[in-house]
Amino acid sequence: MTAGDSFGRLDDDDYPAYTMGRAAEMLGTTQGFLRAIGEARLITPLRSEGGHRRYSRYQLRIAARARELVDQGTPIEAACRIVILEDQLEEAQRINAEYRKAASENPTNAG
């Protein structure tokens, strides 16, 4: 990979650009919290060639939402489940909106 390829990925929300230490610092949390949400399968960080966890911006947004819930007193396992359900709902709503748009643009196939 060239330097030019790397710079192009900086805008990619799924590119694992952040180390565990940097991710924890950005979120204002501990590395243990990141490990815990990983164990709860909320996020699965990619691993560097040396085996170190690497996080994407998307994963950091998910982790920040979980931290918000935990800070409000929600147990970590429940917070992770809530975030997963919120993410699934958002995706379902996006797909539903696409179907509605397609149906309104082509009413003959709307049923």
C-alpha positions as CSV (number, residue, x, y, z in Angstrom):
1,M,0.0,0.0,0.0
2,T,1.4,3.4,-0.9
3,A,1.1,6.6,1.1
4,G,-1.5,7.8,-1.4
5,D,-3.7,4.8,-0.8
6,S,-3.5,5.4,3.0
7,F,-4.5,9.0,2.7
8,G,-7.6,8.0,0.6
9,R,-8.7,5.7,3.5
10,L,-8.8,8.5,6.1
11,D,-12.3,9.4,5.0
12,D,-13.4,5.7,5.2
13,D,-15.6,5.2,8.4
14,D,-14.7,1.5,8.4
15,Y,-10.9,1.9,8.1
16,P,-9.2,0.7,11.4
17,A,-7.1,3.8,11.9
18,Y,-7.0,4.0,15.7
19,T,-5.1,2.0,18.3
20,M,-6.7,0.9,21.4
21,G,-4.9,3.5,23.5
22,R,-5.9,6.3,21.1
23,A,-9.5,5.1,20.9
24,A,-9.8,5.0,24.7
25,E,-8.3,8.5,24.9
26,M,-10.7,9.9,22.3
27,L,-13.7,8.3,24.1
28,G,-12.5,9.4,27.5
29,T,-12.7,5.8,28.7
30,T,-10.3,3.0,29.6
31,Q,-8.9,0.2,27.4
32,G,-10.7,-2.2,29.7
33,F,-14.0,-0.7,28.6
34,L,-13.1,-1.3,25.0
35,R,-12.2,-4.9,25.8
36,A,-15.5,-5.3,27.6
37,I,-17.6,-4.1,24.7
38,G,-15.5,-6.3,22.4
39,E,-16.2,-9.3,24.7
40,A,-19.9,-8.4,24.6
41,R,-19.6,-8.5,20.8
42,L,-20.7,-5.0,20.3
43,I,-17.7,-4.2,18.2
44,T,-14.9,-6.5,16.8
45,P,-11.7,-4.5,16.3
46,L,-9.4,-5.6,13.5
47,R,-6.0,-6.7,14.5
48,S,-2.7,-5.3,13.2
49,E,0.0,-7.6,11.9
50,G,1.4,-7.5,15.5
51,G,-2.0,-8.5,17.0
52,H,-2.9,-5.1,18.3
53,R,-6.5,-4.0,18.3
54,R,-7.4,-1.3,15.7
55,Y,-10.7,0.7,15.7
56,S,-12.6,2.5,12.9
57,R,-14.5,5.8,13.3
58,Y,-17.7,3.8,13.0
59,Q,-16.7,1.5,15.8
60,L,-15.8,4.6,17.9
61,R,-19.2,6.1,17.4
62,I,-20.8,2.8,18.5
63,A,-18.5,2.6,21.5
64,A,-19.3,6.2,22.4
65,R,-23.0,5.4,22.5
66,A,-22.4,2.4,24.7
67,R,-20.3,4.6,27.1
68,E,-23.1,7.1,27.2
69,L,-25.6,4.4,28.3
70,V,-23.1,3.0,30.9
71,D,-22.5,6.5,32.3
72,Q,-26.2,6.8,32.8
73,G,-26.2,3.6,34.9
74,T,-27.0,0.9,32.3
75,P,-25.1,-2.3,32.8
76,I,-22.6,-2.8,30.1
77,E,-24.2,-6.0,28.7
78,A,-27.6,-4.2,28.5
79,A,-26.0,-1.1,26.9
80,C,-24.4,-3.2,24.2
81,R,-27.7,-4.9,23.5
82,I,-29.5,-1.5,23.3
83,V,-26.8,-0.2,20.9
84,I,-27.1,-3.3,18.7
85,L,-30.9,-2.9,18.6
86,E,-30.7,0.8,17.8
87,D,-28.3,0.1,15.0
88,Q,-30.6,-2.6,13.6
89,L,-33.6,-0.3,13.8
90,E,-31.7,2.5,12.0
91,E,-30.7,0.1,9.2
92,A,-34.3,-1.3,8.9
93,Q,-35.6,2.3,8.6
94,R,-33.1,3.1,5.9
95,I,-34.1,0.1,3.9
96,N,-37.8,0.8,4.4
97,A,-37.2,4.4,3.1
98,E,-35.4,3.1,0.0
99,Y,-38.4,0.7,-0.7
100,R,-40.9,3.6,-0.3
101,K,-38.9,5.8,-2.6
102,A,-38.6,3.1,-5.2
103,A,-42.3,2.4,-4.9
104,S,-43.2,6.1,-5.3
105,E,-41.0,6.4,-8.4
106,N,-42.4,3.3,-10.0
107,P,-46.1,2.9,-8.8
108,T,-46.9,0.1,-11.3
109,N,-44.7,-2.3,-9.3
110,A,-46.0,-1.1,-5.9
111,G,-48.5,-3.9,-5.6
